[in-house]
Amino acid sequence: MRLHIKNGRLVDPATGKEGSGDLFISDGKISEPFSKPEKTIDAKGLVVSPGFIDLSARLREPGYEYKATLESEMDAAVAGGVTSLACPPDTDPPLDEPGLVDMLRRRALSLERARVYPVGALTMKLQGRALTEMAELAEAGCVAFSHANVPLADTQVLWRALQYAATFGFAVWLRAEDAWLAKGGVAHDGEVATRLGLPGIPGFAETIALSTILELARATGARVHVCRLSTSGAVELMRRAKAERLPVSCDVGIHHVHLCDMDLGYFDANCRLEPPLRSQRDRDALSRALADGTIDCLCSDHTPVDEDGKHLPFAEAEPGATGLELLLPLALKWGRARELSLAATLERITCAPARVLGVAAGSLAPGAPADLALFDPAAALRVTPEALKSQGKNTPFAGYELQGRVRTTIVGGNVVYEG
């Protein structure tokens, strides 16, 4: 479709440029100006930016359709302006076979909404023993390999996995958490957990595991992305690793730059997350590190959970929170608090995650994919679970008044959402 978007405020995070103007789309790509478009969209009062890219969105298929379906979560993605997303391998069965990856990609493609990039399992059945056939999974469409939130306790297996990945140039995405130190824990090991009588996970469970990961990355030369940092100590380790020019990157979940363990209140199961919400000091360190570039990007860590999984005592509740539809307003809230430009804020959810994924997206340059989000950054948004398109209604931000509402989402030059 030949599309003309007029009167918008164009913001290109890849270049930092922004200003009023028109945008033209032809053959699924951003193009030079032309006459006689098939459709014209008046974007007066709206920001026109590249679509958002989310590095962690659980779509719950296959195996967990009672928590969410591909249809519901893809609807949630485009309603939130998310045009590309990576899905972790912790499905049932895990994404450890090319046939499963191919099925997921075909299902997502048939829905004609957001682009889905599967992340393959690092070991068979995520059991931490035998490595998967990464080359075959990559051919099937996997962009990286991960163990999701499942502990990989055997360091020798991790070493072999990074050697294998380095040989073929594959990226490995890892959560830094020592399985034994975190065993049985459900909250940050601090004053709040002690007062509530909850078993804690110490901050050094993350830094010890991260030190191991960085040593193995140094030894193997593998490209490693560290998922969901949660502590100030981990930030400092990543800062030093980047100064050393190790091939590493990292992200932080949207909940962890806004909330801390104090938000658990009286056992609010919506705040039961992996990794757990840490101290105020950790939260502020994460926010600063995202602003100064030590942390590369922001993700929703979208994890829809059914009501039965949350309506339990805190320690027994299933961890996770919905986030796809809140990625933009929460990113804008963070950017305003750090006094960043709109382009700098959007960079963390567009071109920065595109670099981690290794895809040509996150830009408004001619020739770039026409994946766009048109949104009103000042529009009020009251977070109510019933208004979420995701099948998972669990969010610690229920009742919050935020700003930023997506009006139109375009993927490959096609309008996939209008709200």
N, C-alpha and C positions, 0 to 999 in steps of 0.2 A: 504494500500500500504506500502511495505517495502522500505524505502527511506534512502539514505545515502547522507548527506551533508558534503562535504570535503573541507579542506583548508580554512575554515572560521575563522574569529576572533569572538570567542564565548564570549558574554557578558551576564552574568546572574545578573540582578539587585537585585534579591532576596538574593543573597549571596555576591554581590560585586565583584565576581570573573570574570576575563576576561583573555583570552589567545587564541592562535591559537590551532585549533583542529578540530575534526570531530564530527558530531552529527548523531545519528541513530534514525529512526522512524519506529515503527511497531504498527499496530492495532490502529492508531490514537493517539498514545502516544510516548513520548520520551523514548527510550529503551537503554539497554546495547548494545555494539557493536555486530554485526552479519555479516555473510558472505552472498554473493549472493543477494544483494538488487535488487529490480525491477527497480529502477531508482536512478541515481546518479546526484547530483547537485554540480558543482564546484563553490564554494563561494569565490574563491581567490579575495582578495581586498575588500571583503564585510564584514560587521558586521552581525552576526547571533544573534538575540535577541528574547525574547518572543514577540509575537504580541502585539500591543498597545491596550489599553483598554480605551474607551472614556465614561465618565459618563454623557454626554449630547449631543445627536445627534438626531435632529428632522428629522424623515424620511417622514413626511408629509402625511402618510396614517394612517387611512382613512380620507377623507374629503378635503385634500388640494393638490390633485394630479396635479392641475394646477401650483403649485409651485415646486413640485418634486414628483417623484415616488419612490416606494421601490426599483425598479430595478436600477434607476440612483444613488440613495444614497448608496446602497450596493456596487455598482461598485466603487463609490468614496471612500468608507471605505477601501476596500481591496487594492485599488491603493495607499492609504495612509498608508498601513501596519496595519490598525485597524482591529483586529480580533474579538473583542467583544465590544459591545456598549450598553448603556442604552438609551432608548427613553422616553422622558417626556410624560405625559398623555394629553397634550393640543392639541389633534387631534379633528376632528369633525365627529361624536360625541366623547367626551372625553373617555379615557379608564376607564370607571366606571362600565362596565359589563363584566363578565367572558367570554361571547361569543366573544366580541370584542378583548379581549386579546388573546384568543385562535386563532382567525382568523389571527391576526397579526403575532403570533408566527409561525403558519403553513405556511403563505405566505413567511415569512423570511426563514424558513427552506427549503422550496421548491426551493429557489434561490441558495442554497448551496454556500453561501459566508460567510460573517461574522456572528458571534453569536449575537442574539438580545435578550436583557433583558428588557422587558417592565416595566415601573414604573407606578403603578396604581394611579388613581385619589383619592385624600383624601376625597373629598365630591362629591355628585352626581352632574353631569354636571359642576363641578368646580364652583358651585354657592355659596359655603361657608355656606350652611345650614345643610343639612342632610348628615351624614357620609356614605361612601360606605361600602359595605360588604367586609371588608378587608380580612377576612379569605377565602372567596370564590375566591376573586381576586388572593390571594397568591396561592391557589390551581391551578388556571388557569395559573400561571407562573409569576406573578408580584414579583419582588425582593425587592420593596420598595414602598412607597406611598408619593405623592407629590401634590402640588397645582401649579406646574410649575411657570410661571410668573404671574399667576392670583392672585390678592390680596386676602388674607383671613383676612378680617377686624375684624371679630367677634372672640375676644380672647377666649371666652368661648367655641366656637366650636373647636378651636385649642387645648384647654386644654382637652376637651373630646376625641379628636382624638389621642392625645399623651397618654392619659390613656388607651384607647382601644389598641393602638399599643404596649404599654408596657406590657399589659396583655398577648399578644400573641407573644411578642418578635419581632415584625415587626420594620423595620427601616422607619423613616420619613425623607424625604428630603425637605428642606424649603429654599426659597429665603427670605432673611431678608430685607424687605422694608415696611415702614409704608405707608399704602394705602392713607392716607389723606395728609401726607406731600409730597408724590410723585405725587399726583393727578395733571394731566395736564403738568407735567414736561417732558422735552425731552433731557436735557443735564445736566451736573454737574453744580450745583449752584456756580458759581465762576466768575472770571474776563472775561473768554472767552464767557460764556453764556450772560453775561451783555453786552459785546461789540457787540455780534451778535444779541441781542434782543430776545434770546431764553428763554422760561420758564425753570427754573432750578429745580433740585432735590437736596436738601442739603444732605451732607454726614451723618448728624444725622438722616436722614430718615432710613438709614441702621442700625446705632448703636442702636437707640431706639427699632427698631423691633428685633434686635439680642438680646438685653438685655431681652426682653420679652420671646423670644424663649429659652434662657439659663435658665431663672427662671422656666419656665414650664418643661424643661428637668430635672432640679434639683428636682422639686416637684414630677414628675411622674416616673423618672428613665428611660424614653424612650430613645431609641437610635436615635440620631438626626444627620443628615448630612446637613451642611449649604452650599448651592450652590452659587457659583459665588460671593465670597467676592469682594468688590471693593474699600474699604476705609482703611486707616491706623488705624482709630479708631476701626473698626471691627476686625482687626488683633490683637490689644491689648486685646480686649474682649475674643477672642478665645484663646489667649496665657494664660490668667488667668484661663479660663474654663478648659483647658487641665492640667494646674498645679494643679487644684482642682480634677482632674481625673473624670470629668463628661464624660459620654459616648457620646462624640461628635467628629465629624470630619468635614472637610471643603475642598472646592476646589476653584480654580480660573480659569477664562476663559483665553485662550491663548492670546486673544487680549489685556487683561488688564495688562499683564506683559510687554508689548512692547509699547503700545500706551497710550496717555493721551488726555485731552480735547484740548490741543494745536493742535492735529492732525485733528480736525474738519475743519481746514483751512477756506475756504469760503463755509461753509454749505455742506460738503461732506456727502451725505446721506449714503454712505457705512460705515461711522463711527457712524451711529445711531444705538445704541445697548442698550440692557437691561441686567444688569444695565448700566448706561451711563459711558463713559470713564471719569475717574476722573482726579485729578490734578497730576502733575509730582511727588509730594511728595507721594501721594497715590500709584501711579504706582511703585515707587521705594520701598515703604514699602511692597507691595504685592510680588515683586520679591525677596526681602530679606527673607520674611516669608516663601515663597515656598522653598527657599534654606535651611533655618534652621529647617524646618519640622513643623512649626506652621500651615502652610497650607499643607494639606496632598498630594494633587495631582492637576494635570493640566488637563483641558478638552478643547475640541474644541468649545463647545457651538454652535455646527453646526446648523445654522438656515437658510436654503435656502429660498430666497425670489424671486418672479418673477419680471421682469423688471418694470412692471406697479406699483409694490409696492415700488420701489426705485426711479423711475423717477418722483419724487414729491418734493416740498419744504421740507427742512430738518424736520420741525416740523410735517409734514403730512406723511412723509415716514414711511414705515413699518420697525420696528427695527429688526436687525438680520444680520448675516454674515455667509458665508460658511467657514468651517474650517477643515473638516475631512482630506482633502488631504494636509493640511498645518500643521497638528499637529506635525509631526516629525521635519521638518526643523525649525519651530518656537521654538520647545522645545530645539533643538540643539543650536539655536542662544541664547536662554536664558541661557543654561548651560555653553556655552563658556563665556558669559558675567560675569557669577558668578564664573568662573574658577572651575567648578565642573568636576569630572571624568565622563566619558561616562556612566558608570554604575549608578552613582548617578543621572544623568540627566534622564536616561531611567526609573529609579525607579518611577518617578512621573507620568509616563504614562503606567506603566505595573503593578508591584506587589502592589503598593500603591492603585490605583483604584480597583484592584482585592480584596483587603481587605475590601474596602468600599462596594463593590458589594456582598461580601461573596462567591466568587467563587474560585475554585482551578485553578488559572491561574497565568501567570506572572513569570514563572520559567523555567529553562532549566534542572531541576533535572529529573532523570529517573522516569517514572510514571506520569509525568506532561502531560497535554494535549499538543499535537503537534501543537500549534498555534504559528507561527513564522513569523518574518519579517526579510528579508535579504536586507540590504540597504548599499549604499555607502555614508558615512557621509560627504565626501568632494565634491561630485558631485554637480555642479552648477544647480540651479533651478531658472529660471526666472518666476515669477508668472504672468500668463496671463489668464484672465477669459475664453477665448476660449479653453484653454488647460485643464481646470478643467472638470472632469467627472461628477461632481455634476450638477444637473439641475439648481441649484442656482449659478449664476456667480458673486454674490455680495461679494466683499472682500475689506477691506481697504488696503490690502497688494498688490494690483495690481501694477505691475511694479517693485516690490522689487526683488533684487537679493539675493537669499538664498542659503544655502548649505544643502544637504541631500536629497537623492532620493531613493525611495523603488524600488528594482529590482524584488523581488519575495515575495509573501505572501502565507503562508500555514495555513490552518485551518483544524484541525482534521486529519492531515497527508496528506491532499489533496492540491495540488497546485491550488490556486484560482485566482492568478494574476501573470503575468510575464510582466515586462515592461523594 
